[in-house]
Amino acid sequence: MTDMIKTCKEIIALTKNIQKHADMISKNCPDKRLVLSLGNSMEPMGMLSQQLNIIASVKAAASGKYNEQAEVEADEMLTINAQNLMKSVRDTVRASEACSVKMLSNPATNLQFKRRGR
């Protein structure tokens, strides 16, 4: 398995983790407008990660069986799909942050957004 395909699989796993946390945040956010915004930003993540998984699987199965032009096109498709997925992830993280700020201003919720240290 090439490095690009391994990276795609890692991206898919991390995306599922982000979706799980964003879903938990959306369930605890008191502001319905922010919940709607978060839901809209999360929606394409599932489809895009599924597409990335399919493209990576096809590329892994067909690796070396086709001409170099087909390999380049498959790499381009993987890259474009991964870029679109990362845009959706970025939008989801921003919307999650907005929800968590609203939750922090509401003392009734115990869930807090904490940025991990590096």
Secondary structure, 3 states (H helix, E strand, C coil): CCHHHHHHHHHHHHHHHHHHHHHHHHHHCCCHHHHHHHHHHHHHHHHHHHHHHHHHHHHHHHCCCCCHHHHHHHHHHHHHHHHHHHHHHHHHHHHHHHHHHHHHHCCCCCCCCCCCCC
